[in-house]
């Protein structure tokens, strides 16, 4: 797995853990650490969303290359 995919995966995982905390305990770690919808919180939420899209694209690309070479 290349470095870009690891970075996007890590950031998406952090976002998923935050949503898990919100769902299970009604506790938003990002808001707790950086403030309720502060500029920095919005940047983090946007970054998580962009990384999710990037990870999806990288995964599809890897899957297509793998199927081309019969991995």
KEKE-3310 file (N, C-alpha, C; in steps of 0.2 Angstrom, whole numbers, plus 5000, padded with zeros to 4 digits):
npx = (5004:5003:5010:5001:4989:4989:4989:4977:4969:4971:4966:4953:4949:4951:4940:4930:4930:4927:4914:4908:4910:4901:4889:4888:4890:4885:4895:4906:4922:4930:4923:4924:4938:4942:4932:4915:4910:4921:4933:4944:4938:4929:4938:4945:4934:4931:4943:4943:4931:4936:4947:4941:4934:4946:4952:4943:4944:4957:4957:4948:4956:4967:4961:4956:4969:4974:4964:4967:4980:4977:4978)
npy = (4994:5011:5026:5037:5031:5025:5037:5043:5032:5032:5044:5043:5033:5039:5048:5039:5033:5044:5046:5035:5037:5047:5041:5030:5036:5049:5059:5070:5070:5078:5091:5093:5094:5104:5114:5119:5118:5126:5135:5127:5114:5113:5112:5100:5091:5092:5088:5075:5070:5073:5064:5052:5051:5051:5039:5030:5031:5028:5014:5009:5010:5002:4990:4989:4988:4976:4967:4967:4961:4949:4947)
npz = (5000:4996:5002:5001:5001:5014:5022:5019:5023:5036:5041:5037:5046:5058:5057:5056:5069:5077:5073:5077:5091:5093:5089:5098:5111:5111:5110:5103:5098:5090:5091:5105:5107:5098:5098:5095:5079:5075:5065:5063:5066:5056:5045:5048:5047:5033:5028:5032:5024:5011:5011:5012:5000:4992:4996:4992:4978:4976:4980:4971:4960:4963:4963:4950:4944:4949:4945:4932:4931:4936:4950)
capx = (5000:5007:5010:4995:4983:4990:4987:4970:4965:4972:4962:4946:4949:4950:4933:4925:4930:4923:4907:4907:4909:4895:4883:4887:4890:4884:4902:4910:4929:4933:4921:4927:4945:4943:4927:4909:4910:4926:4936:4948:4934:4927:4944:4945:4928:4932:4948:4940:4927:4940:4951:4936:4934:4952:4953:4939:4947:4964:4955:4945:4962:4971:4957:4956:4975:4974:4961:4971:4985:4974:4980)
capy = (5000:5017:5031:5041:5027:5025:5043:5043:5027:5034:5050:5041:5029:5044:5051:5034:5033:5050:5045:5029:5040:5051:5036:5026:5040:5056:5063:5072:5071:5084:5097:5093:5096:5110:5119:5117:5120:5131:5134:5121:5108:5112:5109:5093:5087:5093:5084:5068:5069:5072:5058:5046:5051:5049:5032:5026:5031:5024:5007:5006:5010:4996:4984:4988:4986:4969:4962:4967:4957:4943:4946)
capz = (5000:4995:5007:5000:5003:5021:5025:5018:5027:5043:5042:5037:5052:5064:5056:5058:5076:5079:5072:5082:5098:5092:5089:5104:5118:5110:5112:5097:5100:5087:5094:5112:5106:5094:5098:5091:5072:5074:5058:5063:5066:5049:5041:5050:5044:5026:5026:5032:5018:5005:5012:5011:4992:4989:4998:4988:4971:4976:4981:4965:4955:4965:4962:4943:4942:4952:4941:4925:4932:4939:4957)
cpx = (5005:5006:5003:4989:4983:4987:4980:4966:4966:4967:4955:4945:4947:4943:4928:4925:4926:4916:4904:4905:4902:4889:4882:4886:4888:4889:4905:4917:4931:4930:4923:4934:4946:4938:4921:4909:4915:4929:4940:4944:4931:4932:4945:4940:4929:4937:4946:4936:4931:4945:4947:4935:4940:4954:4949:4942:4953:4962:4952:4951:4966:4967:4957:4963:4976:4970:4964:4976:4983:4978:4977)
cpy = (5006:5022:5035:5037:5026:5031:5044:5038:5029:5040:5048:5037:5034:5047:5046:5033:5038:5049:5039:5032:5044:5046:5033:5030:5047:5061:5064:5074:5077:5091:5098:5096:5103:5116:5117:5121:5126:5130:5128:5114:5107:5110:5102:5089:5087:5088:5076:5066:5068:5066:5052:5045:5048:5042:5028:5026:5027:5016:5005:5006:5004:4990:4983:4985:4978:4965:4962:4962:4950:4942:4941)
cpz = (5000:5001:5007:5003:5011:5024:5025:5022:5034:5045:5042:5043:5058:5063:5058:5066:5079:5079:5076:5089:5098:5093:5096:5111:5117:5112:5105:5099:5097:5090:5101:5111:5103:5094:5093:5085:5072:5067:5058:5063:5059:5044:5042:5046:5036:5024:5027:5026:5012:5005:5010:5003:4989:4990:4993:4980:4971:4977:4975:4960:4956:4962:4954:4941:4944:4947:4934:4925:4935:4946:4961)
residu = (UNK:UNK:UNK:UNK:UNK:UNK:UNK:UNK:UNK:UNK:UNK:UNK:UNK:UNK:UNK:UNK:UNK:UNK:UNK:UNK:UNK:UNK:UNK:UNK:UNK:UNK:UNK:UNK:UNK:UNK:UNK:UNK:UNK:UNK:UNK:UNK:UNK:UNK:UNK:UNK:UNK:UNK:UNK:UNK:UNK:UNK:UNK:UNK:UNK:UNK:UNK:UNK:UNK:UNK:UNK:UNK:UNK:UNK:UNK:UNK:UNK:UNK:UNK:UNK:UNK:UNK:UNK:UNK:UNK:UNK:UNK)
# end
